[in-house]
Amino acid sequence: MAPRRPRPRRRSARLAPLLDRFERGFDSAARLSADPVEFPRRYADPGDAEVAGIVAACLAYGRADVFKVKVAQVLAAGGPSPAAFAARLAREPDARALDPFRYRFNTGEDVAALLAAVGWMRATHGSLGSRFAGLLGEGASGKAPLREALTRFAEELRSAPPAQEILRERGVRGLRHLCPDPGAGGAAKRWNLYLRWMVRGPDGVDLGIWRDVAPAVLVVPLDTHVARVARRLGLTRRKDLSWRTAEEVTAALRVADPLDPVRFDFALCHLGMSGRCPPRRTPERCAVCELSEGCEAGGRPGGAVSAPASPGARGSRSARGGRS
């Protein structure tokens, strides 16, 4: 009989030093051009960054090399200030503002409606970050405050009056795809990705401009790459891309860093995206992988790792700087 694998949280405690060393040594700068986070990072103004970020995150489905071209197209059409463009669409809803944009399930009308909703929310609450922090605070005593806040945040965007006006003829199906419901059971990868960009940091990847939300409450933006690496490391036993799986992976990473569990996400995701941890394992790649000693599948079976490091290696926001 094969030995039982340790539970994900216990496994993560053993992996903590390895994960910490891997994340700290990961060359994030070399992967920024392959990641949609590069779009909000282009803007010095926090308002422009949060608007560019939500456009980039909501369109981040499919192949990155394809959707990034579409994000760039939208931002170029809006001029030098995404926040000003969103504000104008909120005041003067225009269904043709982004014609002839099209990307898979979405048209220019859908994206114009999203931007109009963003402009409306910013005019109503001051910023997207302020509104999200308020929603999170209102549900702080609930069982799943982050998910509930995200659900309400998405619903308020979808139901914003200027968005409804723009989509009066087309209907809201496309906007529902851009702003999915986190309460529906999926991992809500794009929403959690957006939160990671806005909340954690600032460092060499994330912006850290939403200061009223703590990184400790975030959930991993689970996609196929992160899920594959997490399963190989024994951080989850689940095989689906659901919110429950995202929570399980996050809980395991929270053992390694209680105050900033999703700081590992960028490195783990790009380990998979870059092909260094491919869907089909190869001895050659596994032999040079920095995580091989903790990998249950491709490295040393069982993953002999050293004793866990002290939790919260990066402690407070002020203790975290740029990545090497």
C-alpha positions as CSV (number, residue, x, y, z in Angstrom):
1,M,0.0,0.0,0.0
2,A,1.3,3.4,-1.0
3,P,1.9,5.8,1.9
4,R,-0.8,8.5,2.4
5,R,0.1,11.9,1.2
6,P,0.2,14.6,3.8
7,R,-2.8,17.1,3.9
8,P,-2.2,20.3,1.8
9,R,-1.7,22.5,4.8
10,R,0.7,20.2,6.5
11,R,2.5,19.8,3.2
12,S,2.7,23.5,2.8
13,A,4.4,23.9,6.2
14,R,7.1,21.5,5.1
15,L,7.4,23.3,1.7
16,A,7.5,26.9,3.2
17,P,11.3,27.4,2.9
18,L,11.3,26.0,-0.6
19,L,8.4,28.2,-1.7
20,D,9.9,31.3,-0.1
21,R,13.3,30.7,-1.7
22,F,11.7,30.1,-5.1
23,E,9.5,33.2,-5.0
24,R,12.3,35.5,-3.8
25,G,14.7,34.3,-6.5
26,F,12.2,34.3,-9.3
27,D,13.1,36.7,-12.1
28,S,9.7,38.5,-12.2
29,A,11.0,41.3,-14.4
30,A,11.8,38.9,-17.2
31,R,8.1,37.8,-17.3
32,L,6.3,41.1,-17.0
33,S,6.0,41.5,-20.7
34,A,4.1,38.2,-20.9
35,D,1.6,39.2,-18.2
36,P,-1.4,41.5,-18.3
37,V,-0.2,43.2,-15.2
38,E,2.0,45.3,-17.4
39,F,-1.0,47.4,-18.5
40,P,-1.9,48.9,-15.1
41,R,1.8,49.3,-14.3
42,R,2.1,51.8,-17.2
43,Y,0.1,54.4,-15.3
44,A,1.5,56.6,-12.5
45,D,-1.9,57.9,-11.5
46,P,-3.8,55.4,-9.2
47,G,-7.1,56.2,-10.9
48,D,-5.8,55.4,-14.3
49,A,-4.1,52.2,-13.0
50,E,-7.2,50.8,-11.4
51,V,-9.2,51.5,-14.6
52,A,-6.6,50.0,-16.9
53,G,-6.3,47.1,-14.5
54,I,-10.0,46.2,-14.6
55,V,-10.0,46.3,-18.4
56,A,-6.9,44.1,-18.6
57,A,-8.2,41.6,-16.0
58,C,-11.7,41.3,-17.5
59,L,-10.3,40.6,-20.9
60,A,-7.7,38.2,-19.6
61,Y,-9.3,35.0,-21.0
62,G,-7.9,32.8,-23.8
63,R,-4.3,33.0,-24.9
64,A,-2.3,35.8,-23.3
65,D,-0.6,36.8,-26.6
66,V,-4.0,37.3,-28.2
67,F,-6.0,39.1,-25.4
68,K,-3.1,41.4,-24.6
69,V,-3.3,42.9,-28.1
70,K,-7.0,43.5,-27.5
71,V,-6.4,45.2,-24.1
72,A,-3.8,47.4,-25.8
73,Q,-6.4,48.3,-28.5
74,V,-9.0,49.4,-25.9
75,L,-6.5,51.5,-23.9
76,A,-5.2,53.1,-27.0
77,A,-8.7,54.1,-28.1
78,G,-9.4,55.7,-24.7
79,G,-6.5,58.1,-24.9
80,P,-3.8,58.9,-22.3
81,S,-6.1,58.6,-19.3
82,P,-8.3,55.5,-18.9
83,A,-10.0,57.1,-15.9
84,A,-11.0,60.2,-17.9
85,F,-12.3,58.0,-20.7
86,A,-14.4,56.0,-18.3
87,A,-15.7,59.2,-16.7
88,R,-16.8,60.5,-20.1
89,L,-18.6,57.3,-21.0
90,A,-20.4,57.4,-17.6
91,R,-21.6,61.0,-18.4
92,E,-22.3,60.4,-22.1
93,P,-22.9,56.7,-22.7
94,D,-21.9,55.8,-26.2
95,A,-22.4,52.3,-27.6
96,R,-20.1,53.1,-30.6
97,A,-17.2,54.4,-28.6
98,L,-15.1,51.3,-29.2
99,D,-16.3,50.2,-32.6
100,P,-15.1,48.0,-34.3
101,F,-13.5,46.2,-31.3
102,R,-14.3,42.5,-31.1
103,Y,-12.7,39.7,-29.0
104,R,-14.2,36.2,-28.9
105,F,-17.4,36.6,-26.8
106,N,-17.2,40.4,-26.5
107,T,-17.8,43.4,-28.7
108,G,-16.9,47.1,-28.3
109,E,-20.3,47.7,-26.8
110,D,-19.6,45.3,-23.9
111,V,-16.3,47.0,-23.1
112,A,-17.7,50.4,-23.5
113,A,-20.5,49.4,-21.0
114,L,-17.8,48.1,-18.6
115,L,-15.9,51.4,-18.8
116,A,-19.1,53.4,-18.3
117,A,-19.9,51.3,-15.3
118,V,-16.4,51.9,-13.9
119,G,-16.7,55.6,-14.5
120,W,-20.1,55.6,-12.7
121,M,-18.8,53.7,-9.7
122,R,-15.8,56.0,-9.4
123,A,-18.0,59.1,-9.6
124,T,-20.3,57.6,-6.9
125,H,-17.7,56.3,-4.5
126,G,-14.5,58.1,-5.3
127,S,-12.6,55.1,-6.6
128,L,-13.1,51.4,-7.4
129,G,-10.8,50.6,-4.4
130,S,-13.0,52.6,-2.0
131,R,-16.1,50.8,-3.1
132,F,-14.6,47.4,-2.9
133,A,-13.2,48.1,0.6
134,G,-16.6,49.3,1.7
135,L,-18.3,46.2,0.4
136,L,-15.7,44.0,2.1
137,G,-16.2,45.8,5.4
138,E,-20.0,45.4,5.2
139,G,-19.6,41.7,4.9
140,A,-16.7,41.2,7.3
141,S,-18.8,39.1,9.7
142,G,-20.0,36.7,6.9
143,K,-18.7,33.2,6.1
144,A,-17.0,34.3,2.9
145,P,-16.5,38.1,3.0
146,L,-14.1,38.4,0.0
147,R,-16.3,36.3,-2.3
148,E,-19.5,38.1,-1.1
149,A,-17.8,41.5,-1.7
150,L,-16.7,40.5,-5.1
151,T,-20.2,39.2,-6.0
152,R,-21.7,42.6,-5.0
153,F,-18.9,44.5,-6.7
154,A,-19.5,42.7,-10.0
155,E,-23.3,43.0,-9.8
156,E,-23.1,46.8,-9.2
157,L,-20.9,47.2,-12.3
158,R,-23.3,45.1,-14.4
159,S,-26.3,47.0,-13.2
160,A,-24.8,50.5,-13.5
161,P,-27.3,52.8,-15.3
162,P,-24.9,54.0,-18.0
163,A,-23.9,50.4,-18.8
164,Q,-27.5,49.4,-19.1
165,E,-28.1,52.3,-21.5
166,I,-25.2,51.3,-23.7
167,L,-26.5,47.7,-23.9
168,R,-30.1,48.6,-24.3
169,E,-30.2,46.9,-27.8
170,R,-27.4,44.3,-27.5
171,G,-28.3,43.0,-24.1
172,V,-26.1,42.2,-21.1
173,R,-24.8,38.7,-21.9
174,G,-21.4,40.0,-23.1
175,L,-21.0,42.2,-20.0
176,R,-21.9,39.2,-17.8
177,H,-18.9,37.4,-19.4
178,L,-16.6,40.3,-18.8
179,C,-17.9,40.7,-15.2
180,P,-18.7,37.1,-14.1
181,D,-20.5,36.2,-10.9
182,P,-18.0,35.0,-8.3
183,G,-20.8,33.4,-6.4
184,A,-21.5,31.0,-9.3
185,G,-18.9,28.4,-8.2
186,G,-16.0,29.1,-10.6
187,A,-12.6,30.2,-9.4
188,A,-13.2,33.8,-10.4
189,K,-9.6,33.9,-11.6
190,R,-9.9,37.3,-13.4
191,W,-11.5,39.0,-10.3
192,N,-8.9,37.5,-8.0
193,L,-6.1,38.5,-10.4
194,Y,-7.4,42.1,-10.4
195,L,-7.5,42.1,-6.6
196,R,-3.9,40.8,-6.4
197,W,-2.7,43.6,-8.7
198,M,-4.5,46.3,-6.8
199,V,-4.0,45.1,-3.2
200,R,-0.6,43.6,-2.7
201,G,2.7,45.3,-3.2
202,P,3.9,47.7,-4.3
203,D,6.8,45.6,-5.6
204,G,8.2,44.5,-8.9
205,V,4.9,43.1,-10.0
206,D,1.8,44.2,-8.1
207,L,0.8,47.9,-7.5
208,G,-0.5,48.0,-3.9
209,I,-2.7,51.0,-4.5
210,W,-5.8,49.7,-2.6
211,R,-4.4,50.3,0.9
212,D,-7.6,49.6,2.7
213,V,-7.7,45.9,1.8
214,A,-5.3,43.6,3.5
215,P,-3.3,41.1,1.3
216,A,-4.0,38.4,3.9
217,V,-7.7,38.1,2.8
218,L,-6.9,37.6,-0.9
219,V,-7.5,34.3,-2.8
220,V,-5.2,32.8,-5.4
221,P,-6.2,33.6,-9.0
222,L,-6.5,30.0,-9.9
223,D,-5.9,29.0,-13.5
224,T,-4.6,25.9,-15.2
225,H,-1.0,26.7,-14.6
226,V,-1.3,27.4,-10.9
227,A,-3.6,24.5,-10.4
228,R,-1.1,22.1,-12.1
229,V,1.9,23.3,-10.1
230,A,-0.2,23.3,-6.9
231,R,-1.2,19.7,-7.4
232,R,2.3,18.6,-8.1
233,L,3.5,20.3,-4.9
234,G,0.7,18.6,-3.0
235,L,-1.0,21.9,-2.1
236,T,-4.3,20.6,-3.2
237,R,-5.9,17.2,-4.1
238,R,-8.7,18.8,-6.0
239,K,-8.7,18.6,-9.8
240,D,-11.3,21.2,-10.7
241,L,-10.9,25.0,-11.3
242,S,-13.5,26.0,-8.7
243,W,-13.6,28.5,-5.9
244,R,-13.2,25.7,-3.4
245,T,-10.0,24.6,-5.1
246,A,-8.7,28.2,-5.1
247,E,-9.5,28.5,-1.4
248,E,-7.7,25.2,-0.7
249,V,-4.6,26.3,-2.5
250,T,-4.7,29.7,-0.7
251,A,-5.1,28.0,2.6
252,A,-2.0,25.9,2.0
253,L,0.0,29.0,0.9
254,R,-1.3,30.9,3.9
255,V,0.6,28.4,6.1
256,A,3.8,29.6,4.3
257,D,2.9,33.3,4.6
258,P,-0.2,34.1,6.6
259,L,0.0,37.9,5.8
260,D,0.5,37.6,2.1
261,P,-0.4,34.2,0.8
262,V,-0.9,35.1,-2.9
263,R,2.7,36.5,-3.2
264,F,3.6,33.1,-4.6
265,D,1.1,33.3,-7.4
266,F,3.0,35.2,-10.1
267,A,6.0,32.9,-9.8
268,L,4.0,29.7,-9.7
269,C,1.8,30.8,-12.6
270,H,4.7,31.8,-14.8
271,L,6.6,28.6,-14.0
272,G,3.7,26.9,-15.9
273,M,3.1,29.6,-18.5
274,S,6.8,29.6,-19.6
275,G,6.8,25.9,-20.1
276,R,9.3,25.2,-17.4
277,C,6.5,23.1,-15.7
278,P,4.7,21.7,-18.7
279,P,1.5,19.6,-18.7
280,R,3.6,16.6,-19.6
281,R,6.5,16.1,-17.3
282,T,9.9,15.4,-18.7
283,P,13.0,14.3,-16.8
284,E,15.1,17.0,-18.3
285,R,12.9,19.9,-17.1
286,C,12.1,18.3,-13.8
287,A,15.8,17.8,-13.1
288,V,16.5,21.6,-13.3
289,C,13.3,22.8,-11.7
290,E,13.8,24.9,-8.5
291,L,10.8,23.2,-6.9
292,S,11.8,19.6,-7.8
293,E,12.7,18.6,-4.3
294,G,9.2,19.4,-3.1
295,C,7.4,18.0,-6.2
296,E,5.4,14.9,-5.5
297,A,5.3,14.0,-9.2
298,G,8.4,15.1,-11.0
299,G,11.1,15.5,-8.5
300,R,12.0,13.4,-5.5
301,P,8.9,11.4,-4.6
302,G,7.5,12.7,-1.3
303,G,9.6,15.8,-1.6
304,A,12.2,15.8,1.2
305,V,12.2,19.4,2.3
306,S,13.8,21.2,5.1
307,A,12.0,22.5,8.3
308,P,9.5,25.3,7.8
309,A,10.6,28.9,8.0
310,S,9.0,31.2,10.5
311,P,5.5,32.3,9.2
312,G,5.0,35.6,7.5
313,A,8.5,35.9,6.1
314,R,7.6,39.2,4.5
315,G,5.6,40.5,7.5
316,S,4.1,43.9,7.0
317,R,3.6,45.9,3.8
318,S,6.5,48.2,4.7
319,A,8.8,45.3,4.9
320,R,8.2,44.2,1.3
321,G,10.2,45.8,-1.4
322,G,10.9,45.1,-5.0
323,R,11.8,41.7,-6.3
324,S,15.3,40.8,-7.5
